[in-house]
């Protein structure tokens, strides 16, 4: 743990509360504010769309002004977006609430660059462990974010959940103070010669390992977003389980997303990227199998834990593999392109989940994830065969 990595881990605790609170209550708030039932999960989906839309912009801005200014600016903007969200709830405006979610999502495009900054803070062979350490902070974020959002939801008695968003505005502002002390590493200038030529996007795609890395990370997020977006609606609205039980399931899901990070970096070093991806797919299959059982609290609980572990193995393995593929002068282009594809996949999955869960069953939503898992397996087999 060096200074930069310590600051990033500490900031992740507060920055990631935006994601956990968005998943926890924004769909429920959407159901209260939206006149159309099928649009109830639009706010969390718009949040993901905002992230996807800003990924290339975030990478470009950071390549110009550096990571420190980019991170601090995103923190301040995210806090303002939370205040706009609180105002939207007060005046019962579904449109303004969606706008606040889009802005908050756009700031998360900057925050998702924490993992690349963490990898750059250490030697390349230690990147998986640095990324794993950073993601561990998500455990604290999940419990702080969801617990405080639930505890402060009645803070302003006449406006349910306004207190939750005022609290979130404070939490998302904390990284601005921490990352003010972040030290930018000197960037490598791009020199126009054969050795330092920056590859085109099509050339990135022609690299089977790049394709494997990006497929693993993108579809891990797509499956996770697809099911996690649908979970609060399915549990709380469709099956009438309490908000407290829904919160517990989501908290332990996020715990399962990040707790394996204690070992994931070392497991990748021991078994390799491909085997860890296969393990991630296996846990996602177990999640789907759990959906065939009765939709009880216990089954949701176990299913979402399997989903979290599967996401962890796939996403960390994909991200760690990616940082070994691109050259220094390609990093912002490769990172921005990776995140565009990752969060675009996540946005499509999240938008689809909101519509599907209102029209079909929890089991059907899970079965729709199978093609994503098949594509991950195909990319692994293809990369292993071509680079053997």
N, C-alpha and C positions, 0 to 999 in steps of 0.2 A: 504494500500500500504506500504509494508516494503521494505527494501533496495534491496533484491534479486528480488522481483516482479517488482520493478521500473526499474531495470537494464534490466530485460527480456522484459518488455513492450517497453522500448526505443530501444532495439536491434531488436525487431520484426519489427519496423518501417523500418529499413534499410535492414534486412535480407530478408524480404518477397518481396522486390522489384524484387528479382531474379525470383520469381514465376510470378508476374504480367507482367514483361517485356517479359518473355519467352512466355506466352500465347499471348501477344499483337503482337509481331513481328517475333518470331522465325519461325512460320509457313509460314509467308510471305517471309522471307529470304530463307526458305527451298524451296519455289516455284521458287525463282530466281536462286538458286544454283543447285537444283536437275534436272537431265536430264529426270526423270520420274515423271509425274504429280501426280500419286498416292502416291509418297513418300514425297510430300510437307510438310505434317504434321509430318514427322518422327522426326525432331529435338525436338519439344515439347513432343512427345511421348517418345523419348529416355531419355529426362530429367526425366520423371516420372519413367521410367525403372531404371534409376540410383538411384532414391530415394528408390524404392522398393528393389533393390539389396543390398543397404547399410543399411537397417533398423536394421537387427540383428547385423551387424558389429558395427553400431553406439551405440546400447544399450550395447554391450559387452565392447567396448572401454571405455564407460563412467563408467561402473561398475568397471573398473580397475584403470583408471586415474582420474575419477571424471568429473563432468559436466563442470567445468570452462575450463580445458585444452581441452576437447572435443569441446566445443563451439568456443573457440578462434581458434583452429586449422581448424575447418570447415570454419570459416570466411576468414581466409587467403587463404585457398585452393580454396574457391569460387571465390575470387577476381582474382586469377591466371587463373581459368577456363574462366572467362569473357575476360581476355586479350587474351587467346587462341582463343576464339570465334571471337574477333575483327580481329585477324591475319587471321583466316580462311576466313572471309568475304573479306579481302584485296586480298588474293590469289585465291579467288573463289573456295575454297575446301569444298564441301558438306560433305565429310568424316570427316575432321578435325573439322568442325562446329558441327557435331553430337557427336564427342568425347568430345568436350568442354561442350556440353549439358549434356552428361552422367556424367561427373565429377561434374558439377554444381548441377545436381540432387542428386548425392551422398552426397554432403555437406548439402543439404536440409534435408536429413535423420537425421542429427544431429540437425538442426534447428527446426525440427518438435518436438523434445524432449523439446522445450521451454515450451509447454503446460503442460507436466508432471512435469517439474521443478517448474512451477507456482503453480500447485496443491500441490506440496510438501512444498511450501513456507508458506502455511496457514494450518489451521485446516481442517480436511476432510469435515466437513459440509459446509465450505466456498469454497471448490474446484470449484464448478460450476461458482461462481462469479469470482474467480481468473482466470479461463480459459477464461471466457467471456471478462474480462478486457484485458487480453493478446491479444485476437483476435481482439479487437477494434483497435489495432495498425495497423491492416491490411488495414483499411480505409486510413490512412495517407500513407502507403506504396503504395497503388494502385495509388493514385493521384500523389505522388512524382515520382514513377517509370515510369508510363505511360507518364506523362507530360514531364519529363526530357528525356526519350527515344525518344519521338516525337520531342522535341525541339532541341536535339543535333544530330539528325539523319544525318544532312548535315554538321556536324562540320568539317569533312574532306571531302571536296567537291568532290573528285574523288571516294570516297568509301562510298556509302549510307549505313547507319546503323552502321558503324564502331564507330562513335562518341557515339552512343547509348550504345554500349558495353564497351567503355572506361569509360563512366559515371557510368555504372552499376558496373564496377570493383571497383570504389571508394566507391559507396554506400554499397556494400557487405563487404567491409573491415572495415567499422565503428564499427560493433559489436565486433570486436577483441579488440578494445580499451575500449569499455564499459564493456564487460564481463570479462576483466582482473581483475575487482574489484568484480566479483561475488564470493560469499562465499559458498563453498561446505558444505552441511550438512553431518554429520557423517553417514556413511552407516552401515546398520545392518548386522552383520555377520551371515551367514547361519550355524546353528548348526544341526547336523544330529541326530535328535530325532523325536518322533512322532508328537509333537506339532509344530515343525518348519520345517516339511517336505515340500519341494518345489514340487508342483504338476507337473505332466507331461503335455505335450501339449494335449494329449487325455483327460486328466482329466479336463483341462480348457474347452475343447469343450463340455464335459458332463454337465457343469454348464449352465443351461438355461439362466441365467442373463448375463454370460460372452458372450454367443452366441448372445444374444440380443444386447449387447453393441457393439460387434465387427461387427455384421451385419449392424447395423444402421450407424456406422462410415464408414465402408468400402463401402457400396453401396451408401451412400450419396456422397462420393468422386467419386465413379464410374460414377454416373449420372451427377454430376457436371463437371467432366473431359470430359466425352463423349460429352456433349453439348458445353462446353466452348472451347474445342479444335476445334470443327467444326465451331464455330461462326465466327471467322475472315475470314476463307476461304469462308464460305457461304455468308457472307455480302459483303466482299471486292472483291472477285474474281468471285464468281458465280453470285451475284446480283448487282455488280458494285457500291456498296455504298462506299463513300469515306473513306479513312483511318482515318480521323478525327472523322467521325460518328461511325466507328467501335471502335475507342478508347473510345468514350463517353459511348457507350453501355457496354464495358468491365469495365470502371471505375465505373459506377453505379451498375454493377453486383457485383463487389467486395465490393462496399459500402453496398449493400444489404446483402452480405455475413457476414459482420462484424458489421454493425450498430445495428441490433437487439440484439447484445451482451450486450447492455446497459440494456436490460430487461430479456434476456434469463435465466441467472442465477437465478433471482428471480422467474421467471415463472416456472422453474423446481422445485424450492423449494415449490411453491404453488400447482402446478398441478401434479407433479411427472414426472418421466422419460418417461413412456409409452405414456401418453397423449401428451407430447411435440413431441415425435416421430411421432405420428399420425398426428399432425399439420404439421410437416415437409413434410410428404408424401402428404398431401393435397396441399401444395404449389407446389410440384413437378408435381402433376397432372394438376394444373392450367397452369404450364409451357408447358406441352404437349398439352393441349387444345389450347393454343395460337398459336402453330405451324400449326394448321389447318386453320389459317387465312392467309391473304396476307402477303408475306415476306417483309414488309416495315420496315423502321427505327423504327417507333413507336412500332410496334408489337415485333420486336427484343428487344427493350428497356424494354417493360413491361415483356416480357417472361423471360429475363435474371434477372430481379429484383425478380420475383417469385422464380426462380431457386436459387438465392442467399439466400433468406429467408429460403427456404426449406432445403438447405445445412446447414445453421446455426443451425436450430432447431435439425436436425438429428445428426450432428457431435458433437455439444456441449453436447447434451443429452447422446450420446453414450460414449464419452470420460469421462464425469463426472460419469456415471454409472460404467465404467471400474475401476476407481480409488477407488471405494468403495468395489470392489470384491476381489482383490488380497491382500495377506499379505505383510508386509514390505520386507521380505526376497525374495519375488517373483517378486518384482516390475520391475527389469530390464528384466527379462525373459518374464513377461506378457506384458510389454510395447513394447519390441522388436517384440514379436509374433503378437501383435495387429497391429503394424505399417507395418509389413511384409504383412499381409493380406489386410490392408487398401490400401497400395500403390501398391501392386500387382494388386488388383482389378482396381485401378485407371490407372495403366499402360496398362492393357489389354483394358480397355475402351477407353483410349486415342489413342492407336494404331489402334483400330477398327474404331474410329470416322474418322480418316484421310482417311482410305480406303473407308468407307461408304459414306462420303460426296462427294467424287469424282465420285461415281457410282450412288448415289440415291439422293433424295430430302431432304430438311431440315425437312419436315414432317416425312419422314421415319426414319431419325436419332432419332427424338424425340420418335416415337412409340417403338423403340428398348429399351427404358428405362423402359417400363412397367413391364417386368419380375423382374427387380431389386426392384421395389416398392412393388410388390407382396411378395417377399422374406422378405423384412423388416417387412411388416404387419404380415406375418406368424411367424417370430421370436418373435414379441411382444406378440402375442396371446399365443404362446407356453410357453414363460417365465411367463406370468401372470397366466396361467392355472396351471403350475407346482409349482409355489411358492406362490400360494394363501393360 
